[in-house]
Amino acid sequence: MALEELSCQKCESLLISRLFCFSCDAFQPFPSEIDYFQAMGLPIGFEINYEDLEERYQRLSLVMHPDFFESASEADKHLSEKASVMLNTAYNTLRESTSRARYLLFLFAKGKNLNDKTLPEGLLKEMFFLQESLDELLESGDVSALSKMNEDLRGRYKDIESYYAPLFKKFEGSPEDSEILQQLQTHLNVERYLRRLLDRIPMND
Amino acid sequence: MAYSEKVIDHYSDPRNVGSLDKSDENVGTGLVGAPECGDVMKLQIQVDPETEEIVDAKFKTFGCGSAIASSSLATEWVKGKSIDDAMSIQNTEIVEELSLPPVKIHCSVLAEDAIKAAISDYKKRNKD
């Protein structure tokens, strides 16, 4: 799929990625503003086809990798480095649902004045309590209690992840509704606290 | 990222870790969190109701080295201060004392918020 209304500055073919033209094998001038979706040549949105993302990443890294530009002009060498860094960051951000959701929220929230600290009532208290309980479990070495807690936390983590897609879909339908973004922000805040707990449990290594 | 010596000192030897009796009416508890990183911090103060001086302080923080050091330092600083003086402690003073890098400034903000939350909890419980 080509990007809407984006064509190569040299040969005018439609671009797959804003970074590189496959028709004439040329880097594009590095855009001053580029988002990770444009780098991958994907439409902005939460829904993503992972196989397609993987394929695009492989294909683009193959043509842009600095190893292929060792004897190229300084300008192309430089572009290959810059574009490859961009490509890797874009790929790593988009391939995982939470970081993709966080990034999308960052794009959509621009100029919207969201409160980035919102949490459900009582959550902080609960997280502190869970952290203390986890301390005790880790100290006691009670493996079955620990794995029970781990399962519960993972379940909640999965629940949080399952909210992203429907909320972004809802936002697509009513892009003026900041409340939807605020809900996403709240879920993504909770995600960090849960992640912190999960990271402390050795069986998740 | 390298931690400063003072952060390492507080992190490896945190001051005033623990809890005060929540049911004691002279105790104020502040519980705050940083959604940027998932840190949670509890800071408690024990106040002498006659002099309004903070006579003891304890903390417990689940977070990175800078968050632990910031709250450890905060408990040291509030002890012996009047609640009004403690209220005016700024996060920038913590940043300076611990040489926190820009990405860790939110840890010092958390500690300042925790002090303020503990004091307002104490005040709320001792309104009359």
Interface residues (C-beta under 8 A of the other chain):
Chain A: D116 K117 L119 L124 K125 M127 F128 Q131 E132 L188 N189 R192 Y193 L194 R195 R196
Chain B: L31 V32 G33 P35 E36 C37 G38 D39 V40 K42 K60 F62 G63
